[in-house]
Amino acid sequence: MLVNGQWQEKWQPVQNKDEQGRFIRQTSSFRNWITPDGSPGITGEGGFKAEADRYHLYVAYICPWASRTLMARSLKGLEDIISVSVVNPKLTDQGWKFGGFNGSDEDELNGATYMHELYTKVAPDFTGRATVPVLWDKKTNTIVNNESADIVRMFNTAFVNLVGEGIDLVPNELATQIDSLNSYLYEHLNNGVYQAGFASTQEAYEEAYHKVFLALDSMEAQLSDGRSFIHGDRLTETDLRLFVTLVRFDVAYHGLFKCNRNRISDMPYLNAYLHRILAIDGVKDTVNIEHIKAGYYSVKALNPTGIVPLGPEL
């Protein structure tokens, strides 16, 4: 991580842990919002107005948090409005790096070699981890936001004057239900798989393992009534959050993260749901299994040899 703008030691996956060995995730640092008129959003300062070709999104295909911003960008028709750079999926000793892997990009916008250079470009004394996604303002050369939940929300509403309303990922009548289930899925599943994979005690691992499969069983039961999506017949933000974990589960979390009670392909309703989401126009382009496998299996703390498994067959 960065400490007062200086890179410290080699990258390692565990950001923090509590006394019981539970993995603790870092809180995002940049929380400004893009709005239709440039007024301040829920958090942060104003001045970030929705404009075509003003903003740039830095992502990693390996990262579920970054991938849900890619999904929102695609579903909201923002491909020609917001440009994208994809980092190398293999985590280096200095974290995310640009270029050097099929399907990854050089940083043509800022000329950085590592993602952490963008953080110190904006805040020379930055302390913290240089995470993705990063939403960058090309006009003022700064980071707007690095919290995926915020980015998905602003993509849903900020650019309607440029591309139209389109699909509403957080309709008012479902907003309370969406927020509630989002919180549950984050704690039990989205972050739960990481708490299992990066646990440093048996107790912490087993606690996370049981949370993960409690959530998966709950979603399997919910989908068994014939609904198309989690909240009924409408695709919502919750589906994006669930999908990005499901699509990584069998290739990474099942084996590498020891979430191995069963695979998603063994759960008929979740498996059908996963393929249903994948078939939506624009979604498949946000998924790169080669990057996902290469990225997760490059984490030396979990896979010292760096060998990437050939399976599973999907």
URVEN-V967472 format. One record per run of one state. SS is the DSSP state (H for helix, E for strand, - for the rest). FROM is the first residue (numbers start at 1). TO is the last residue. Records with the same first field share a line. If there is no record, write none. Layout:
SS = FROM-TO + FROM-TO
//
This chain:
- = 1-1 + 4-5 + 8-15 + 18-22 + 25-30 + 32-34 + 36-48 + 50-54 + 60-63 + 76-81 + 87-91 + 93-94 + 96-96 + 98-113 + 123-127 + 129-133 + 138-141 + 146-147 + 158-159 + 164-171 + 191-191 + 198-201 + 224-228 + 230-231 + 233-236 + 254-263 + 267-267 + 279-283 + 287-288 + 297-314
E = 2-3 + 6-7 + 16-17 + 23-24 + 31-31 + 35-35 + 49-49 + 55-59 + 82-86 + 92-92 + 95-95 + 97-97 + 114-114 + 128-128 + 134-137 + 142-145 + 229-229 + 232-232
H = 64-75 + 115-122 + 148-157 + 160-163 + 172-190 + 192-197 + 202-223 + 237-253 + 264-266 + 268-278 + 284-286 + 289-296
//
